């Protein structure tokens, strides 16, 4: 039934892309879908982009294996989207048009800024794409019951080709409809599973938590902070750094911020974000119940035995919720759960490919050729989807059997250390200069790329990417403690190094567009 469900979803979603994709050479239609989605649908699409397969499977696994620390991670994920809603969503919509490069060059035009923005976009999203493409083979193997490496590789290639097709054919509107379908299926099936789990414990969350702690093998530590980072030299500081990285980095990743440009007005983007935050908050509740239910009903030891990272915990918890005797209706429901996870993989990577392709086409190639025709730019965008997707598929087939948690962390660290400082400074600091912007993007990214290989996610532990090696020298799981302040510092130093005259020029340039960026209206002198 799962195979039938997967095939049906793939067929329906591809048909949606063909039917809703741009049929004319119109850039606004391809990049923003004419901003035609209602706030509710746009909000669901934002939530769909935000809740990736790494969130569903990875966060569910952390909750099932580490209890309290997993809940904090899930709450940090929701908080990141709330920060985007209250701080950056409206200025981003006002400043940008199609890509993050548009938002950054609103006050600091230049091809160098666009190229840097594109490079950071690719660096931040490619690791997430690899994780989810590699997870496709593992998910199919787990659900369909095969273990052959060639079959898993075939699944990655086939599903990857489908994801490229979504981005190239459907554009923004086509991928938005897939995200909406995904979030509705994911929340709907997840809520039913959560209800079944709570019913097993007589609707008493306390009993669920107690059973999970008892079946975790670590007792009360399961309900206390620090279990996930207990092997490090500073567990509490490591935990705080990891959550700060998620809060600052999750909401500013380019495949999420590109949805801000699809809102037709500032009011629309506020209403869209309200729907998105509500959807993500509901998902946090669902995944918390399912994660704890997996530990309570299956056991932490068995979950870790199936997958040391716990990525199958969400599916194991869903299976356990039905009990020993499974009816046809429950089999259908579990098929819906697996299909929703499969669709999450499809939609998430399609959105990331689209964000990367848009940035390549609009920020690099179109900026290089003056007055590039819309038809040619759309062709370049579609070819860019192929140019991004094919290497991602090939890399995913090579790393599919390694622990990839460090790649997820790398993406969030780049978001928190390079993208977040650049957006905050560009949108709100009047004296911020072009040199400061380039220093932020390059300095924050280099700090992450230099520090990440030294973390215990890459080597030095049994669950690292290279457990057979040990070049672990950085004492924390994420780079955020050093790279986030360094990203902000690089921006400040670059601006100061530009000199007072350049800062004053930038201040006057910012004041010319300040009313538009912050309020969505042209500045009017009284």
C-alpha positions as CSV (number, residue, x, y, z in Angstrom):
1,X,0.0,0.0,0.0
2,X,2.9,2.4,0.7
3,X,4.3,1.9,-2.8
4,X,0.8,2.6,-4.2
5,X,0.6,5.7,-2.0
6,X,4.0,6.9,-3.1
7,X,3.2,6.4,-6.8
8,X,-0.2,8.2,-6.5
9,X,1.4,11.2,-4.7
10,X,4.2,11.4,-7.3
11,X,1.7,11.3,-10.1
12,X,-0.7,13.8,-8.6
13,X,2.0,16.3,-7.6
14,X,3.7,16.2,-10.9
15,X,0.3,16.8,-12.6
16,X,-0.3,19.8,-10.3
17,X,3.1,21.3,-11.4
18,X,2.3,20.8,-15.1
19,X,-1.2,22.3,-14.7
20,X,-0.2,25.3,-12.5
21,X,3.3,26.0,-13.9
22,X,3.9,29.1,-16.0
23,X,2.9,28.7,-19.6
24,X,4.2,32.1,-20.7
25,X,7.6,33.8,-20.5
26,X,6.6,35.8,-17.4
27,X,9.2,36.1,-14.6
28,X,6.7,37.2,-12.0
29,X,4.6,34.1,-12.7
30,X,7.7,31.8,-12.4
31,X,9.3,33.5,-9.4
32,X,6.3,34.5,-7.3
33,X,3.2,33.0,-9.0
34,X,1.9,36.5,-9.4
35,X,1.5,36.7,-5.6
36,X,-1.9,35.1,-6.2
37,X,-2.1,32.8,-3.2
38,X,-4.4,33.8,-0.3
39,X,-2.8,34.4,3.1
40,X,-3.9,31.0,4.3
41,X,-2.5,29.1,1.4
42,X,0.7,31.1,1.3
43,X,1.0,30.6,5.1
44,X,0.6,26.8,4.7
45,X,3.2,26.9,1.9
46,X,5.6,28.7,4.2
47,X,5.0,26.2,6.9
48,X,5.5,23.4,4.3
49,X,8.9,24.9,3.2
50,X,9.9,25.4,6.8
51,X,9.1,21.9,8.0
52,X,11.5,19.8,6.1
53,X,12.0,16.0,6.2
54,X,15.1,16.8,8.4
55,X,12.7,18.4,10.9
56,X,10.2,15.6,10.8
57,X,12.6,12.7,11.0
58,X,15.6,14.4,12.8
59,X,13.7,16.3,15.5
60,X,11.4,13.4,16.0
61,X,14.5,11.2,16.6
62,X,16.0,13.7,19.0
63,X,12.8,13.8,21.0
64,X,12.6,10.0,21.1
65,X,16.3,9.5,22.1
66,X,16.9,12.5,24.4
67,X,13.5,13.6,25.7
68,X,13.6,17.1,27.2
69,X,16.4,18.2,24.9
70,X,14.3,17.3,21.9
71,X,11.3,19.3,23.1
72,X,13.6,22.3,23.5
73,X,14.8,21.8,19.9
74,X,11.3,21.6,18.6
75,X,10.3,24.8,20.5
76,X,13.4,26.5,19.1
77,X,12.3,25.6,15.6
78,X,8.9,27.3,16.2
79,X,10.6,30.3,17.9
80,X,12.8,30.8,14.8
81,X,9.8,31.2,12.6
82,X,8.2,33.6,15.1
83,X,11.3,35.8,15.0
84,X,11.1,35.9,11.2
85,X,7.4,36.9,11.5
86,X,7.9,39.7,13.9
87,X,11.3,41.0,12.9
88,X,12.2,40.3,9.2
89,X,9.1,39.1,7.2
90,X,7.6,42.5,6.3
91,X,10.9,44.3,5.6
92,X,12.1,41.4,3.5
93,X,8.9,41.4,1.4
94,X,9.2,45.2,0.9
95,X,12.9,45.1,0.0
96,X,13.1,42.0,-2.1
97,X,11.5,41.0,-5.4
98,X,12.5,37.4,-6.3
99,X,15.6,36.4,-4.3
100,X,17.7,37.2,-1.2
101,X,20.1,39.0,-3.5
102,X,17.3,41.5,-4.5
103,X,16.7,42.3,-0.8
104,X,20.4,42.9,-0.1
105,X,21.0,45.0,-3.2
106,X,18.0,47.2,-2.6
107,X,20.3,49.7,-1.0
108,X,23.7,48.4,-2.1
109,X,23.5,47.5,-5.8
110,X,26.4,45.5,-7.3
111,X,27.1,42.2,-8.9
112,X,29.6,41.3,-6.2
113,X,26.8,41.4,-3.6
114,X,24.5,39.2,-5.8
115,X,27.3,36.6,-6.4
116,X,28.0,36.5,-2.6
117,X,24.3,36.1,-1.8
118,X,24.0,33.3,-4.4
119,X,27.1,31.5,-3.0
120,X,25.8,31.6,0.5
121,X,22.4,30.4,-0.7
122,X,24.0,27.4,-2.4
123,X,26.2,26.7,0.6
124,X,23.3,26.8,3.1
125,X,20.8,24.7,1.1
126,X,23.0,22.1,-0.6
127,X,23.8,20.3,2.7
128,X,20.1,20.1,3.6
129,X,19.3,18.7,0.1
130,X,21.9,16.0,0.5
131,X,20.5,14.9,3.9
132,X,17.0,14.6,2.5
133,X,17.9,13.0,-0.8
134,X,20.0,10.4,1.1
135,X,17.1,9.9,3.5
136,X,14.9,9.0,0.6
137,X,16.7,5.7,0.0
138,X,16.7,4.9,3.7
139,X,13.0,5.7,4.1
140,X,12.0,3.6,1.1
141,X,14.2,0.7,2.4
142,X,12.6,0.9,5.8
143,X,9.0,1.1,4.6
144,X,9.2,-1.3,1.7
145,X,11.5,-3.8,3.4
146,X,14.5,-4.0,1.1
147,X,18.1,-3.5,2.0
148,X,20.0,-3.6,-1.3
149,X,22.3,-0.6,-1.8
150,X,21.6,-0.5,-5.5
151,X,17.9,-0.2,-4.9
152,X,18.4,2.6,-2.4
153,X,20.6,4.4,-4.9
154,X,18.0,3.9,-7.6
155,X,15.4,5.5,-5.2
156,X,17.6,8.5,-4.7
157,X,18.1,9.0,-8.4
158,X,14.4,8.5,-9.3
159,X,13.0,10.7,-6.6
160,X,15.7,13.4,-7.2
161,X,14.7,13.6,-10.8
162,X,11.1,14.1,-9.7
163,X,12.2,16.9,-7.4
164,X,14.1,18.7,-10.2
165,X,10.9,18.4,-12.4
166,X,8.8,20.0,-9.7
167,X,11.1,23.0,-9.5
168,X,11.7,23.4,-13.2
169,X,8.1,22.9,-14.4
170,X,6.0,24.2,-11.5
171,X,7.9,27.3,-10.5
172,X,6.9,29.1,-7.3
173,X,3.1,28.4,-7.6
174,X,3.5,24.7,-8.5
175,X,5.9,24.0,-5.6
176,X,3.6,26.1,-3.3
177,X,0.6,23.8,-4.0
178,X,2.8,20.7,-3.3
179,X,3.9,22.3,0.0
180,X,0.2,22.9,0.9
181,X,-0.7,19.3,0.1
182,X,2.3,18.1,2.2
183,X,1.5,20.2,5.3
184,X,-2.1,19.2,5.3
185,X,-1.3,15.5,5.0
186,X,1.5,15.7,7.5
187,X,-0.5,17.6,10.2
188,X,-3.7,15.6,9.5
189,X,-2.1,12.1,9.8
190,X,0.2,13.3,12.6
191,X,-2.8,14.5,14.7
192,X,-4.6,11.2,14.3
193,X,-1.5,9.3,15.5
194,X,-1.0,11.7,18.4
195,X,-4.6,11.1,19.4
196,X,-4.2,7.4,19.3
197,X,-1.0,7.6,21.4
198,X,-2.7,9.8,24.0
199,X,-5.7,7.4,24.1
200,X,-3.3,4.6,24.9
201,X,-2.3,6.5,28.1
202,X,-5.8,7.6,29.0
203,X,-5.3,11.1,27.8
204,X,-2.8,11.8,30.6
205,X,0.4,13.5,29.2
206,X,2.1,12.9,32.6
207,X,1.6,9.1,32.2
208,X,3.0,9.3,28.7
209,X,6.2,11.2,29.9
210,X,6.6,8.8,32.8
211,X,6.3,5.7,30.6
212,X,8.8,7.2,28.1
213,X,11.3,7.9,30.9
214,X,10.9,4.4,32.3
215,X,11.4,2.9,28.9
216,X,14.3,5.1,27.9
217,X,16.9,3.3,30.0
218,X,18.2,6.5,31.5
219,X,15.4,7.2,34.0
220,X,14.7,10.7,35.1
221,X,17.6,12.1,33.0
222,X,15.3,11.6,30.0
223,X,13.1,14.4,31.4
224,X,16.0,16.7,32.3
225,X,18.2,18.9,30.2
226,X,21.7,18.0,28.9
227,X,21.2,14.3,28.0
228,X,22.0,15.0,24.3
229,X,25.2,16.8,25.1
230,X,26.3,14.9,28.1
231,X,29.4,13.6,26.4
232,X,30.9,17.1,25.8
233,X,33.0,19.2,28.2
234,X,30.3,21.9,28.7
235,X,26.9,20.3,28.2
236,X,24.8,23.3,29.2
237,X,26.7,25.8,27.1
238,X,26.7,23.3,24.2
239,X,22.9,23.0,24.5
240,X,22.4,26.8,24.6
241,X,24.6,27.3,21.6
242,X,22.8,24.6,19.6
243,X,19.4,26.1,20.4
244,X,20.6,29.7,19.6
245,X,21.9,28.5,16.2
246,X,18.5,26.9,15.4
247,X,16.6,30.0,16.5
248,X,18.7,32.4,14.5
249,X,19.4,30.2,11.5
250,X,16.2,28.2,10.8
251,X,13.9,31.1,9.7
252,X,16.3,32.9,7.5
253,X,17.3,30.1,5.2
254,X,16.7,31.2,1.6
255,X,14.0,28.6,0.7
256,X,11.9,30.0,3.5
257,X,12.5,33.7,3.0
258,X,11.7,33.4,-0.8
259,X,8.1,32.8,0.2
260,X,8.0,36.4,1.7
261,X,8.2,37.8,-1.9
262,X,5.0,35.9,-2.9
263,X,2.8,38.1,-0.6
264,X,1.0,40.9,-2.5
265,X,1.2,43.4,0.4
266,X,2.6,43.9,3.9
267,X,-0.8,43.0,5.4
268,X,-0.8,39.8,3.4
269,X,2.7,38.7,4.6
270,X,1.7,39.3,8.2
271,X,-1.5,37.2,7.8
272,X,0.5,34.5,5.9
273,X,3.1,34.3,8.7
274,X,0.3,34.0,11.3
275,X,-0.9,30.9,9.5
276,X,2.6,29.6,9.1
277,X,3.5,30.0,12.8
278,X,0.2,28.4,13.8
279,X,0.9,25.4,11.6
280,X,4.4,24.9,12.9
281,X,3.3,25.3,16.5
282,X,0.7,22.5,15.9
283,X,3.3,20.4,14.4
284,X,5.6,20.8,17.4
285,X,2.8,19.5,19.6
286,X,2.2,16.5,17.3
287,X,5.9,15.5,17.0
288,X,6.4,15.8,20.8
289,X,3.6,13.4,21.4
290,X,4.7,11.0,18.7
291,X,8.3,11.1,19.8
292,X,7.6,10.4,23.4
293,X,5.1,7.8,22.3
294,X,7.8,6.0,20.3
295,X,10.0,5.8,23.4
296,X,7.2,4.8,25.6
297,X,5.8,2.1,23.3
298,X,8.9,0.9,21.4
299,X,11.8,1.7,23.7
300,X,14.8,4.0,23.3
301,X,17.2,1.0,22.8
302,X,15.3,-0.4,19.9
303,X,14.9,3.0,18.2
304,X,18.7,3.5,18.4
305,X,19.3,0.0,17.2
306,X,17.2,0.6,14.0
307,X,18.9,4.0,13.4
308,X,21.5,5.5,15.8
309,X,20.2,9.0,14.8
310,X,16.6,8.1,15.6
311,X,15.4,9.1,12.1
312,X,12.8,6.3,12.1
313,X,11.3,7.1,15.5
314,X,8.4,9.0,13.9
315,X,7.4,6.0,11.8
316,X,8.1,3.5,14.7
317,X,5.9,5.6,17.0
318,X,3.2,5.7,14.4
319,X,3.3,1.9,14.0
320,X,3.2,1.3,17.7
321,X,0.2,3.6,18.2
322,X,-2.0,1.0,16.4
323,X,-1.1,-1.9,18.7
324,X,-0.6,-5.5,17.8
325,X,-3.9,-6.1,15.9
326,X,-4.0,-3.7,12.9
327,X,-7.2,-3.2,11.1
328,X,-7.6,-2.2,7.4
329,X,-8.4,1.4,8.5
330,X,-5.2,1.5,10.6
331,X,-3.1,0.1,7.8
332,X,-4.5,2.8,5.5
333,X,-3.7,5.5,8.2
334,X,-0.1,4.3,8.5
335,X,0.1,4.4,4.7
336,X,-1.0,8.0,4.9
337,X,1.7,8.7,7.5
338,X,4.4,7.2,5.3
339,X,3.1,8.9,2.2
340,X,3.1,12.3,4.1
341,X,6.7,11.8,5.1
342,X,7.6,10.8,1.5
343,X,5.8,13.9,0.2
344,X,7.7,15.9,2.8
345,X,11.0,14.7,1.2
346,X,9.8,15.6,-2.3
347,X,8.4,19.0,-1.4
348,X,11.3,20.1,0.8
349,X,14.0,19.4,-1.7
350,X,11.9,20.8,-4.6
351,X,11.6,24.1,-2.7
352,X,15.4,24.2,-2.0
353,X,16.2,23.5,-5.6
354,X,13.9,26.2,-6.7
355,X,15.5,28.7,-4.3
356,X,19.0,27.8,-5.6
357,X,17.9,27.9,-9.2
358,X,16.2,31.3,-8.8
359,X,19.3,32.7,-7.2
360,X,21.7,31.4,-9.9
361,X,19.5,32.6,-12.7
362,X,18.5,36.0,-11.3
363,X,21.5,37.0,-9.2
364,X,24.4,35.6,-11.3
365,X,23.4,35.1,-15.0
366,X,20.7,37.7,-15.4
367,X,22.8,40.3,-13.5
368,X,25.7,39.6,-15.9
369,X,23.8,40.2,-19.1
370,X,22.1,43.5,-19.3
371,X,18.4,43.4,-20.4
372,X,18.2,39.6,-20.5
373,X,14.8,38.7,-22.0
374,X,12.3,37.1,-19.6
375,X,12.1,34.0,-21.8
376,X,15.9,33.5,-21.7
377,X,16.0,34.1,-17.9
378,X,13.2,31.5,-17.4
379,X,15.2,29.0,-19.5
380,X,18.3,29.7,-17.5
381,X,16.3,29.2,-14.2
382,X,15.1,25.8,-15.4
383,X,18.6,24.8,-16.5
384,X,19.9,26.0,-13.1
385,X,17.5,23.6,-11.4
386,X,19.1,20.8,-13.4
387,X,22.6,22.2,-12.6
388,X,21.8,22.2,-8.9
389,X,19.8,19.0,-8.7
390,X,22.1,16.6,-10.6
391,X,25.2,17.2,-8.4
392,X,23.1,17.0,-5.3
393,X,21.8,13.6,-6.4
394,X,25.2,12.3,-7.2
395,X,26.7,13.5,-3.9
396,X,23.7,12.0,-2.0
397,X,24.4,8.6,-3.5
398,X,27.9,8.8,-2.2
399,X,27.1,9.8,1.4
400,X,23.9,7.9,2.0
401,X,25.3,5.4,4.5
402,X,27.0,8.0,6.7
403,X,25.7,10.1,9.6
404,X,24.5,13.3,8.0
405,X,23.5,15.3,11.1
406,X,26.5,17.5,10.7
407,X,25.2,18.7,7.3
408,X,21.9,19.8,8.9
409,X,23.9,21.6,11.6
410,X,26.1,23.2,8.9
411,X,23.1,24.7,7.1
412,X,21.7,26.2,10.3
413,X,25.1,27.5,11.3
414,X,25.5,29.3,8.0
415,X,22.0,30.8,8.3
416,X,22.7,32.0,11.8
417,X,26.3,33.2,11.2
418,X,26.1,34.7,7.7
419,X,22.6,35.2,6.5
420,X,21.0,36.5,9.7
421,X,23.6,39.2,10.4
422,X,23.5,40.3,6.7
423,X,19.8,40.7,6.7
424,X,19.5,42.4,10.1
425,X,22.3,44.9,9.2
426,X,21.0,45.5,5.7
427,X,17.4,46.1,6.7
428,X,18.0,48.1,9.9
429,X,21.5,49.6,10.1
430,X,21.7,52.9,8.3
431,X,25.5,53.1,8.1
432,X,26.0,49.6,6.9
433,X,28.2,49.6,3.8
434,X,28.8,47.3,0.9
435,X,32.2,46.2,2.4
436,X,30.5,45.4,5.6
437,X,27.9,43.3,3.8
438,X,30.5,41.3,1.9
439,X,32.5,40.9,5.1
440,X,29.5,39.5,6.9
441,X,28.6,37.0,4.2
442,X,32.2,35.9,3.6
443,X,33.5,36.1,7.2
444,X,30.5,34.3,8.8
445,X,30.6,31.6,6.1
446,X,34.3,31.0,6.4
447,X,34.1,30.8,10.2
448,X,31.5,28.0,10.0
449,X,33.3,26.1,7.2
450,X,36.6,26.2,9.2
451,X,35.1,25.2,12.6
452,X,32.6,22.6,11.5
453,X,35.1,19.8,10.6
454,X,36.4,20.0,14.2
455,X,33.1,19.2,15.8
456,X,32.2,15.8,17.2
457,X,29.5,15.5,14.5
458,X,32.2,15.0,11.9
459,X,34.6,12.7,13.8
460,X,35.5,11.5,17.3
461,X,32.2,9.7,18.3
462,X,30.4,6.5,17.3
463,X,27.5,8.5,15.7
464,X,29.7,11.0,13.8
465,X,30.1,11.1,10.0
466,X,33.6,9.5,10.2
467,X,33.6,7.4,13.3
468,X,36.8,5.6,12.3
469,X,38.7,8.9,12.5
470,X,39.3,11.5,15.2
471,X,40.2,15.0,14.3
472,X,37.7,16.5,16.8
473,X,39.3,19.7,18.3
474,X,36.3,22.0,18.7
475,X,34.5,21.3,22.0
476,X,31.0,22.1,20.9
477,X,28.4,20.4,18.6
478,X,27.7,23.5,16.6
479,X,29.9,26.4,15.6
480,X,27.4,29.1,16.8
481,X,29.2,30.2,20.0
482,X,32.1,31.5,17.8
483,X,30.7,31.9,14.3
484,X,27.5,33.9,15.2
485,X,29.3,36.7,17.1
486,X,32.1,36.6,14.4
487,X,29.5,37.1,11.6
488,X,28.1,40.2,13.3
489,X,31.6,41.4,14.2
490,X,32.8,41.1,10.5
491,X,29.9,43.2,9.4
492,X,30.7,45.9,11.9
493,X,34.5,45.8,11.2
494,X,33.9,46.0,7.4
495,X,31.6,49.0,7.9
496,X,34.1,50.8,10.1
497,X,36.9,50.0,7.7
498,X,34.9,51.7,4.9
499,X,35.4,55.1,6.5
500,X,33.1,57.8,7.7
501,X,32.5,59.2,4.2
502,X,31.3,55.9,2.9
503,X,29.1,55.3,5.9
504,X,27.5,58.7,5.4
505,X,26.8,57.9,1.8
506,X,25.2,54.6,2.7
507,X,23.1,56.4,5.4
508,X,21.7,58.8,2.8
509,X,21.0,55.9,0.4
510,X,19.3,54.0,3.1
511,X,17.2,57.0,4.1
512,X,16.0,57.2,0.5
513,X,14.5,53.7,0.7
514,X,13.9,53.4,4.5
515,X,10.2,54.2,4.2
516,X,9.7,51.6,1.5
517,X,11.7,48.9,3.4
518,X,10.2,49.3,6.8
519,X,6.7,50.4,5.9
520,X,6.1,49.4,2.3
521,X,5.5,52.9,1.2
522,X,7.6,55.7,-0.5
523,X,9.0,58.1,1.9
524,X,7.1,61.4,2.1
525,X,8.8,64.5,3.4
526,X,6.5,66.6,5.5
